Amino acid sequence: MSILRRLFVFPFILLLLTLGCAEKSAEQGKEKPHVRGIITDFEEERGQVLIENKEDGGVDSGPIWVSLSKDAELIIEEEIVTVSLDETLVGRSAEVWINGVIAQSYPPQTKAVKMVIH
């Protein structure tokens, strides 16, 4: 009888683990962007855009150079695109999610894992 109870409990534990993982994935998708602001410049040689970063509440936290990582998701006007960054994006607003690494240069530089252009 002990084995029968264990066999009954095992699927229940798997169900709870699955639900817990699904909840975490949904929360990660709703994470706030790390960089948000207006694209003010483009550097063709490095494929980077300069974003005047605005924190929540509109506080200016300075410019940051952003390029796309190898597997980055670029969304322009709510459509996923496969083009690279270019000078036509200057003047548009952007939201950027990064992998957490920011080079300590001035202005700082980072790679985006996801970029949304409005």
C-alpha positions as CSV (number, residue, x, y, z in Angstrom):
1,M,0.0,0.0,0.0
2,S,2.9,2.3,0.7
3,I,4.1,2.0,-2.9
4,L,0.6,2.7,-4.2
5,R,0.5,6.0,-2.2
6,R,3.9,7.1,-3.6
7,L,2.7,6.4,-7.1
8,F,-0.3,8.5,-6.5
9,V,1.6,11.4,-5.0
10,F,4.3,11.5,-7.7
11,P,2.1,12.8,-10.5
12,F,0.7,15.4,-8.1
13,I,4.2,16.7,-7.3
14,L,5.0,16.9,-11.1
15,L,1.8,18.9,-11.7
16,L,2.8,21.4,-9.0
17,L,6.3,21.8,-10.4
18,T,4.9,22.4,-13.8
19,L,2.5,25.0,-12.6
20,G,5.3,26.7,-10.7
21,C,7.6,26.9,-13.7
22,A,4.8,28.2,-15.9
23,E,4.1,31.0,-13.5
24,K,7.7,32.1,-13.4
25,S,7.9,32.3,-17.2
26,A,4.9,34.5,-17.3
27,E,6.4,36.8,-14.7
28,Q,9.7,37.0,-16.7
29,G,7.8,38.2,-19.8
30,K,6.3,41.1,-17.8
31,E,9.7,42.3,-16.5
32,K,10.3,46.0,-17.0
33,P,12.8,47.1,-19.6
34,H,16.3,47.8,-18.3
35,V,16.8,50.8,-20.7
36,R,14.0,53.1,-21.9
37,G,14.3,56.3,-23.9
38,I,14.8,58.1,-27.2
39,I,17.4,56.9,-29.7
40,T,19.6,59.9,-30.4
41,D,22.4,58.5,-32.5
42,F,23.6,55.5,-34.6
43,E,27.1,54.2,-35.1
44,E,27.3,52.1,-38.2
45,E,30.7,50.5,-37.6
46,R,29.6,48.8,-34.3
47,G,25.9,48.5,-35.2
48,Q,24.9,50.4,-32.0
49,V,22.3,53.0,-31.2
50,L,22.7,55.6,-28.4
51,I,19.7,55.8,-26.1
52,E,19.0,58.7,-23.7
53,N,18.0,56.5,-20.8
54,K,15.0,57.6,-18.8
55,E,14.2,55.9,-15.5
56,D,10.7,55.5,-14.1
57,G,9.3,59.0,-13.4
58,G,11.1,60.5,-16.4
59,V,14.5,61.0,-14.6
60,D,17.4,61.2,-17.0
61,S,20.1,58.6,-16.1
62,G,22.4,59.3,-19.1
63,P,23.1,57.9,-22.5
64,I,23.9,54.3,-23.2
65,W,25.2,52.5,-26.3
66,V,23.1,49.5,-27.2
67,S,23.8,46.8,-29.8
68,L,21.9,43.5,-30.4
69,S,23.2,40.2,-29.0
70,K,23.4,37.3,-31.4
71,D,20.0,35.9,-30.6
72,A,18.3,39.2,-29.8
73,E,14.6,39.8,-30.5
74,L,14.0,43.1,-32.4
75,I,10.4,44.3,-32.5
76,I,9.5,47.4,-34.5
77,E,6.0,48.7,-34.4
78,E,4.7,45.5,-32.7
79,E,6.2,43.3,-35.4
80,I,9.3,41.0,-35.0
81,V,11.8,41.9,-37.7
82,T,15.1,40.3,-38.8
83,V,16.8,43.6,-39.9
84,S,19.7,45.1,-38.1
85,L,19.8,48.5,-36.3
86,D,20.2,51.5,-38.6
87,E,20.1,55.3,-38.7
88,T,16.3,55.3,-39.5
89,L,15.7,54.5,-35.8
90,V,17.1,57.8,-34.6
91,G,14.4,59.9,-32.9
92,R,12.2,56.9,-32.0
93,S,11.6,55.6,-28.5
94,A,13.0,52.3,-27.5
95,E,12.7,49.8,-24.6
96,V,15.6,47.4,-24.1
97,W,16.1,44.2,-22.0
98,I,19.7,43.3,-21.4
99,N,21.5,40.2,-20.1
100,G,22.8,42.2,-17.1
101,V,26.3,43.1,-18.5
102,I,27.1,46.8,-18.9
103,A,30.6,47.9,-20.0
104,Q,31.9,50.6,-17.7
105,S,32.9,53.0,-20.5
106,Y,31.5,56.5,-21.1
107,P,28.8,56.3,-22.3
108,P,28.3,52.8,-21.0
109,Q,27.7,50.0,-23.6
110,T,25.5,46.9,-23.5
111,K,23.9,44.2,-25.6
112,A,20.2,43.8,-25.9
113,V,18.5,40.4,-25.7
114,K,15.2,42.1,-26.6
115,M,14.5,45.6,-28.1
116,V,11.2,47.1,-28.8
117,I,11.0,50.3,-31.0
118,H,8.0,52.5,-31.0
